[in-house]
Amino acid sequence: MSVDLIVRRGRILCFRLLDIGDEVLLDAAERTMARAEDAKRLKLSRAASMALVFKSPPLDVSLGTRALPLLPGGGAAEVAVSARVFDHGNVSLRFELPIAPGTPLVDLVPLCDELYESELLSEESRRDAVALVARLGTNVVRPHTWSDVETYTVIFVEELDGHPTAKEVLAQDVLPKLLLGERSPRPISEGVRGEMHRHAYSYLDDDLVLIDWDSAFVLEPSGSRDVPDVLELGCGQLQGMRYYDQLMDTELGHIYDDVERANRAGTIQLLWSPYDRVARAVHERWLDMTEVTERIEASIKIVGDFYLARVYRGALERFRVPEWQRAVYRKQQLVAQVYALLKGQIDTRRAMLLELTIVLLIALDIVIVLATKGAH
């Protein structure tokens, strides 16, 4: 039976993740901002910290509140803004909108549909990221910008009217519509609902996490932010892999161009290999890409089959992070293969040059011997 789900306490968390550099030196950054009361390292609850281990906990920075025209009809909403900086060069800008007590979940569908891909929030996040990089200064290693912004939204509810169980909440058609931003009055198909329910998690009978590709619903009566934090970490992994996948495409294009130029030059370079410089550059690129992707993967480790670890693994699966990882690895292997081929070309040319040198020396020796005999 369909019932209205009324929010008593809750908020909408809109994440915008960007890449700002190859690495951020978080320990130094924390010292740089030590006098600012708005900067601190992320700490999960005791239960979460037993399941998830950070190589370097991200740095949280409060950016205050601002009024943004995000409500239906262009109305302004008071939004709390903060940033979370990761050591592998990502930053997540977080925009928090309160949900008015007494709001039915179904009434949030139009608002969420606008928020999921809001260009206003993306532009705000880009400006905030630029200002944050300036504050971090030299603590950002090889800073750079990327026009793409990874978006994710969490409808975070602490209390629903009547305190329904997770099973009762999950049975309502409003959740799939809310996560999809689907405004049609027609019900969602069983196939779509079933796929979403594959990524539903509960610890107690009154809490719930339902994870979709670009949004999630979290019912957490305790008010703990651990689950949204874990979902944000998964988004950070996705954003990092997407950035380096695109970067690898660009680098492979440059490598092919360099090899083509070396091939053209090779017809007139008889005494040395035209591939020396290209091979060195390819090897340096491969080392850089490998180091960065390893840093992304090592940023957080799962050390047990606890509830939050299961949520984290489920989020990575839903975000298709393993597929992006495989794509990056394939391109890294292509770079390594190009280097091996170039190295083979260099070795072959050097071997030929060595053989030619030996032949010339033998010929010279014969000429000298013959000339000496002729003189006698």
C-alpha positions in Angstrom: 0.0 0.0 0.0 1.3 3.4 -1.0 1.7 5.9 1.8 3.2 9.4 2.0 6.7 9.6 3.4 6.9 12.9 5.3 10.3 14.3 6.2 10.6 15.6 9.8 14.4 16.2 9.7 16.7 16.1 6.7 18.7 17.9 4.1 20.0 17.5 0.6 23.7 17.2 0.1 25.0 18.2 -3.4 28.6 17.2 -4.2 30.7 18.6 -7.0 34.0 16.9 -7.4 36.9 18.4 -9.3 40.6 17.6 -10.0 42.9 20.4 -8.9 46.4 18.8 -9.1 48.5 15.6 -9.1 48.7 15.6 -5.3 47.9 17.7 -2.3 50.3 17.6 0.7 47.6 17.4 3.3 49.8 17.5 6.4 51.5 20.7 5.2 48.1 22.1 4.1 46.7 21.5 7.5 49.6 23.4 9.1 49.1 26.2 6.6 45.5 26.5 7.7 46.2 25.8 11.4 45.0 29.2 12.5 41.7 28.8 10.6 39.0 27.3 12.8 37.2 26.2 9.6 39.8 23.5 8.6 40.1 20.0 10.1 40.8 16.4 9.0 38.0 14.0 8.4 37.2 11.6 11.2 34.7 8.8 10.8 32.9 7.3 13.8 34.6 4.5 15.7 32.7 1.8 13.9 33.5 3.3 10.5 37.2 3.7 11.3 37.4 0.0 12.1 36.3 -0.9 8.5 37.8 1.9 6.4 41.4 3.1 6.8 42.7 6.3 5.2 46.3 6.6 3.9 45.9 10.4 4.6 42.5 11.5 5.9 41.0 14.3 3.7 41.0 17.9 4.9 37.6 19.6 5.5 37.3 23.3 5.0 34.1 25.3 5.8 33.3 28.0 3.2 30.3 29.5 5.1 26.8 30.0 3.9 25.3 31.7 0.9 21.9 32.3 -0.7 21.6 30.6 -4.1 18.5 30.7 -6.5 17.9 26.9 -6.4 14.3 26.6 -5.3 11.4 26.1 -7.8 10.5 29.4 -9.4 14.0 30.9 -8.8 13.6 31.3 -5.0 16.8 31.6 -3.0 17.9 28.9 -0.6 20.3 29.4 2.3 23.1 26.9 1.5 26.0 25.8 3.7 29.1 25.3 1.6 32.2 23.3 2.5 35.1 21.6 0.7 36.8 18.3 1.3 40.4 18.0 -0.1 41.9 14.6 -0.9 45.6 13.8 -1.1 45.3 12.4 -4.6 44.5 15.8 -6.0 40.6 15.9 -5.8 38.4 18.4 -4.1 34.7 17.9 -3.3 32.6 21.0 -2.9 29.5 20.2 -0.8 26.3 22.3 -0.9 23.8 21.5 1.9 20.1 22.5 1.5 17.8 22.0 4.5 14.5 20.2 3.9 11.6 22.0 5.5 9.9 19.8 8.2 6.7 18.4 7.0 7.8 18.1 3.3 6.6 14.9 1.6 9.4 13.1 -0.3 7.3 13.2 -3.5 7.4 17.0 -3.4 11.2 16.9 -3.5 11.3 15.2 -6.9 11.2 18.4 -9.0 13.8 20.1 -6.8 16.1 17.1 -6.9 15.7 16.8 -10.7 17.1 20.4 -11.0 19.8 19.9 -8.4 21.3 16.7 -9.9 22.9 18.4 -12.9 22.6 22.0 -11.7 25.1 24.1 -13.8 24.8 26.9 -11.1 26.2 24.6 -8.5 28.9 23.4 -10.9 29.9 27.0 -11.7 30.0 27.8 -7.9 32.2 24.8 -7.3 34.6 25.8 -10.0 35.0 29.3 -8.5 35.4 27.8 -5.0 38.0 25.4 -6.2 40.1 28.1 -7.8 40.0 30.1 -4.6 40.8 27.0 -2.5 43.9 26.2 -4.7 45.1 29.8 -4.1 44.8 29.2 -0.4 46.6 25.9 -0.5 49.4 27.4 -2.5 52.5 25.2 -2.9 50.8 22.4 -1.1 49.1 21.5 -4.4 51.6 19.5 -6.5 51.5 20.4 -10.2 48.1 22.2 -10.0 45.9 21.9 -13.1 42.2 22.4 -14.0 39.8 20.1 -15.7 36.5 21.4 -17.1 34.5 18.3 -16.1 32.8 18.2 -12.8 31.6 14.9 -11.2 28.2 15.4 -9.6 26.4 13.5 -6.9 23.5 14.1 -4.6 22.4 12.5 -1.3 18.9 13.0 0.1 19.9 12.6 3.8 16.9 12.1 6.1 17.2 11.7 9.8 13.5 11.3 10.6 10.3 10.4 8.7 6.8 10.9 10.1 5.6 7.7 11.8 9.2 6.2 11.9 8.6 3.6 9.2 11.0 0.6 8.9 13.5 0.4 6.1 11.4 -2.4 4.5 8.3 -0.1 4.5 10.3 2.8 3.0 11.8 0.7 0.3 8.4 -0.5 -0.8 7.3 2.9 -1.8 7.5 4.0 -5.5 8.6 7.5 -4.5 12.2 6.5 -3.9 13.1 5.4 -7.4 11.4 8.5 -8.8 13.2 10.7 -6.3 16.6 9.2 -7.3 15.9 9.4 -11.0 14.3 12.8 -10.9 11.3 11.2 -12.6 8.3 13.5 -12.6 5.9 11.2 -14.6 2.8 10.1 -12.6 3.2 6.6 -14.0 5.0 4.1 -11.7 8.6 3.0 -12.2 9.0 -0.4 -13.9 9.8 -3.5 -11.9 13.1 -3.9 -13.7 14.3 -0.5 -12.7 13.1 -0.9 -9.1 14.8 -4.3 -8.9 18.1 -2.9 -10.2 18.0 -0.1 -7.6 17.1 -2.5 -4.8 20.2 -4.5 -5.5 22.1 -1.6 -4.1 20.0 -1.1 -0.9 21.7 -1.6 2.5 20.5 -1.6 6.1 22.2 -2.1 9.4 19.2 -1.8 11.7 15.6 -2.2 10.7 15.0 1.6 10.7 18.0 2.8 8.6 18.4 2.5 4.8 20.9 3.4 2.0 19.7 3.2 -1.6 22.5 3.9 -4.1 22.0 5.0 -7.7 24.4 6.2 -10.3 24.3 9.9 -9.5 22.2 10.1 -6.4 21.4 8.2 -3.2 18.8 8.2 -0.5 20.0 7.8 3.1 17.7 7.3 6.1 19.8 7.6 9.2 17.9 8.2 12.5 21.2 8.5 14.4 22.2 11.6 12.4 25.6 10.1 11.6 27.2 11.4 8.4 29.4 8.3 7.9 27.3 6.9 5.0 27.3 10.2 3.0 31.0 10.5 3.7 31.6 7.0 2.3 29.5 7.7 -0.8 31.5 10.9 -1.3 34.8 8.9 -1.1 33.5 6.5 -3.7 32.7 9.5 -6.0 36.2 10.8 -5.4 37.6 7.4 -6.7 35.3 7.7 -9.7 36.3 11.3 -10.5 40.0 10.5 -10.2 39.8 7.5 -12.5 37.7 9.5 -15.1 40.2 12.3 -15.1 43.2 10.0 -15.7 41.3 8.0 -18.3 40.8 11.1 -20.3 44.4 12.2 -19.6 45.7 8.8 -20.8 43.7 9.3 -24.1 45.4 12.7 -24.6 48.9 11.3 -23.7 48.4 8.3 -26.1 47.6 10.8 -28.9 50.8 12.8 -28.1 52.8 9.6 -28.0 51.6 8.4 -31.4 52.4 11.9 -32.9 55.9 11.7 -31.4 56.5 8.3 -32.8 55.2 9.4 -36.3 57.6 12.3 -36.3 60.5 10.1 -35.1 59.7 7.7 -38.0 60.0 10.5 -40.5 63.2 11.7 -39.0 64.6 8.1 -38.9 65.3 8.0 -42.6 68.1 10.5 -42.3 69.5 9.7 -38.8 71.9 6.8 -39.4 74.2 7.2 -36.5 71.7 7.5 -33.7 68.2 6.5 -33.0 65.3 9.0 -33.5 63.4 7.1 -30.8 65.7 8.0 -27.8 63.9 11.2 -26.8 60.4 9.7 -27.5 61.2 6.6 -25.4 62.4 8.6 -22.5 59.3 10.8 -22.6 57.0 7.7 -22.9 58.7 6.1 -19.9 58.3 9.3 -17.8 54.6 9.5 -18.7 54.1 5.8 -17.8 55.8 6.4 -14.4 53.7 9.5 -13.7 50.4 7.8 -14.6 51.2 4.7 -12.6 52.1 6.7 -9.5 49.0 8.8 -9.7 46.5 5.9 -10.2 48.2 3.9 -7.4 47.8 7.0 -5.1 44.1 7.1 -5.9 43.6 3.4 -5.2 45.6 3.6 -2.0 43.8 6.6 -0.6 41.4 4.3 1.3 41.5 0.7 2.3 38.8 -1.8 3.4 40.0 -3.8 6.3 36.9 -5.8 7.2 33.4 -6.9 6.0 31.7 -4.3 8.2 28.5 -2.5 7.2 30.2 0.7 6.0 32.7 -1.3 4.0 29.9 -3.1 2.3 28.2 0.2 1.5 31.5 1.5 0.1 32.1 -1.6 -2.1 28.5 -1.3 -3.3 29.0 2.3 -4.2 32.1 1.5 -6.2 30.2 -1.2 -8.0 27.2 1.2 -8.7 29.6 3.9 -9.9 31.3 1.4 -12.2 34.7 2.4 -10.7 36.2 -1.1 -11.5 35.4 -0.6 -15.2 37.1 2.8 -15.2 40.1 1.2 -13.4 40.4 -1.5 -16.1 40.2 1.1 -18.8 43.0 3.1 -17.3 45.1 0.0 -16.8 44.6 -1.0 -20.4 45.9 2.4 -21.5 48.8 2.2 -19.1 49.7 -1.2 -20.7 49.5 0.4 -24.1 52.0 3.1 -23.0 54.2 0.4 -21.6 54.0 -1.6 -24.9 54.9 1.5 -26.9 57.9 2.0 -24.7 59.0 -1.6 -25.1 58.6 -1.3 -28.9 60.6 1.9 -29.0 63.2 0.4 -26.7 63.5 -2.6 -29.1 64.0 -0.2 -32.0 66.7 1.6 -30.1 68.4 -1.7 -29.1 68.2 -3.0 -32.7 69.7 0.2 -34.1 72.5 0.2 -31.5 73.3 -3.5 -32.3 73.4 -2.7 -36.0 75.7 0.3 -35.3 77.9 -1.9 -33.2 78.1 -4.6 -35.9 78.8 -1.9 -38.5 81.6 -0.5 -36.3 83.1 -4.0 -35.9 83.0 -4.5 -39.7 84.6 -1.2 -40.3 87.3 -1.9 -37.8 88.0 -5.3 -39.4 88.1 -3.7 -42.9 90.4 -0.9 -41.6 92.7 -3.6 -40.0 92.8 -5.5 -43.4 93.6 -2.3 -45.3 96.4 -1.4 -42.8 97.8 -5.0 -43.1 97.7 -4.9 -46.9 99.2 -1.4 -47.0 102.0 -2.5 -44.8 102.8 -5.6 -47.0 102.6 -3.4 -50.1 105.2 -1.0 -48.6 107.6 -4.0 -48.2 
